């Protein structure tokens, strides 16, 4: 059974979008969040002048990340800030330790683990061309690195960067909503589930390839992007979802599926025909 965690977030200048630090009260790992425009300000603080692992995040057209390590995180952030080849990022998250205890071996192992996990999760486009070599380390150091990685995963997820978490069909604890919903309008054969992060269209779902005149342009672009990335495969006049796809809302999910504006609270139904809206009301009534 999972236990609760306490995270302390400090706003260095009182601004929620400025330089922040975040740490688990039970871990020596510490995250420092630096907007790109504040790299110079972060340099004056001095705390990143130590070894660490860092993440460069960008969100213009799709979530993107670059993962790196350095014996001097601040030095590397300043270099990346002036590098035109790293133009995509607007926010850096650097992980250091409260006791300045990261060694090059720690960082080599953690960098390899982070890039491997981020590529496997496929939540962010990873801008690392080469996977670093993972050198053999002792079992005790592996366990230590695993603890650091768990802290990084939790802190990044809490900060809104679930870079290591694959989109899955985990459901919430409510038994009424703990089931698969189907959408079959306009010939669709889709399945989906409610999760803590939103509504997930399940791999194997089938959508009609054609769309109506009122189908939103944003959804057209989203469909095409998923096709270009290999998440959706075109098979004749149908689209087949090869991977789970997370959408923000049930209506966004059903609209993407049926190729027409859709009310997901009505178009997503249980196997016995109960709408998602009715299932949700039933869940609330049983609380």
Secondary structure in CASP SS format (residue, H / E / C, confidence):
PFRMAT SS
TARGET T0000
AUTHOR 0000-0000-0000
METHOD secondary structure of the structure
MODEL  1
X C 1.00
X C 1.00
X C 1.00
X C 1.00
X C 1.00
X C 1.00
X E 1.00
X E 1.00
X E 1.00
X E 1.00
X E 1.00
X C 1.00
X C 1.00
X C 1.00
X C 1.00
X C 1.00
X C 1.00
X C 1.00
X C 1.00
X E 1.00
X E 1.00
X E 1.00
X E 1.00
X E 1.00
X C 1.00
X C 1.00
X C 1.00
X C 1.00
X E 1.00
X E 1.00
X E 1.00
X E 1.00
X E 1.00
X E 1.00
X E 1.00
X H 1.00
X H 1.00
X H 1.00
X H 1.00
X H 1.00
X H 1.00
X H 1.00
X H 1.00
X H 1.00
X H 1.00
X C 1.00
X C 1.00
X C 1.00
X C 1.00
X C 1.00
X C 1.00
X E 1.00
X E 1.00
X E 1.00
X E 1.00
X E 1.00
X E 1.00
X E 1.00
X C 1.00
X C 1.00
X C 1.00
X C 1.00
X C 1.00
X E 1.00
X E 1.00
X E 1.00
X E 1.00
X E 1.00
X E 1.00
X E 1.00
X C 1.00
X C 1.00
X H 1.00
X H 1.00
X H 1.00
X H 1.00
X H 1.00
X H 1.00
X H 1.00
X H 1.00
X H 1.00
X C 1.00
X C 1.00
X H 1.00
X H 1.00
X H 1.00
X C 1.00
X C 1.00
X C 1.00
X C 1.00
X E 1.00
X E 1.00
X E 1.00
X E 1.00
X E 1.00
X E 1.00
X E 1.00
X C 1.00
X C 1.00
X C 1.00
X C 1.00
X C 1.00
X C 1.00
X H 1.00
X H 1.00
X H 1.00
X H 1.00
X H 1.00
X H 1.00
X H 1.00
X H 1.00
X H 1.00
X H 1.00
X H 1.00
X H 1.00
X H 1.00
X H 1.00
X H 1.00
X H 1.00
X H 1.00
X H 1.00
X C 1.00
X C 1.00
X C 1.00
X E 1.00
X E 1.00
X C 1.00
X C 1.00
X C 1.00
X C 1.00
X C 1.00
X C 1.00
X C 1.00
X C 1.00
X C 1.00
X C 1.00
X C 1.00
X C 1.00
X H 1.00
X H 1.00
X H 1.00
X H 1.00
X H 1.00
X H 1.00
X H 1.00
X H 1.00
X H 1.00
X H 1.00
X H 1.00
X H 1.00
X H 1.00
X H 1.00
X H 1.00
X H 1.00
X H 1.00
X H 1.00
X H 1.00
X H 1.00
X C 1.00
X C 1.00
X C 1.00
X C 1.00
X C 1.00
X C 1.00
X C 1.00
X C 1.00
X C 1.00
X C 1.00
X C 1.00
X C 1.00
X C 1.00
X C 1.00
X C 1.00
X C 1.00
X C 1.00
X C 1.00
X C 1.00
X C 1.00
X C 1.00
X C 1.00
X E 1.00
X E 1.00
X E 1.00
X C 1.00
X H 1.00
X H 1.00
X H 1.00
X C 1.00
X E 1.00
X E 1.00
X E 1.00
X E 1.00
X E 1.00
X E 1.00
X C 1.00
X C 1.00
X C 1.00
X C 1.00
X E 1.00
X E 1.00
X E 1.00
X C 1.00
X C 1.00
X C 1.00
X C 1.00
X E 1.00
X E 1.00
X E 1.00
X C 1.00
X C 1.00
X C 1.00
X C 1.00
X C 1.00
X C 1.00
X C 1.00
X C 1.00
X H 1.00
X H 1.00
X H 1.00
X H 1.00
X H 1.00
X H 1.00
X H 1.00
X H 1.00
X H 1.00
X H 1.00
X H 1.00
X H 1.00
X C 1.00
X C 1.00
X C 1.00
X E 1.00
X E 1.00
X E 1.00
X E 1.00
X C 1.00
X C 1.00
X E 1.00
X E 1.00
X E 1.00
X E 1.00
X C 1.00
X C 1.00
X C 1.00
X E 1.00
X E 1.00
X E 1.00
X C 1.00
X C 1.00
X H 1.00
X H 1.00
X H 1.00
X H 1.00
X H 1.00
X H 1.00
X H 1.00
X H 1.00
X H 1.00
X C 1.00
X C 1.00
X C 1.00
X C 1.00
X C 1.00
X H 1.00
X H 1.00
X H 1.00
X H 1.00
X C 1.00
X E 1.00
X C 1.00
X C 1.00
X C 1.00
X C 1.00
X C 1.00
X E 1.00
X H 1.00
X H 1.00
X H 1.00
X H 1.00
X H 1.00
X H 1.00
X H 1.00
X H 1.00
X H 1.00
X H 1.00
X C 1.00
X C 1.00
END
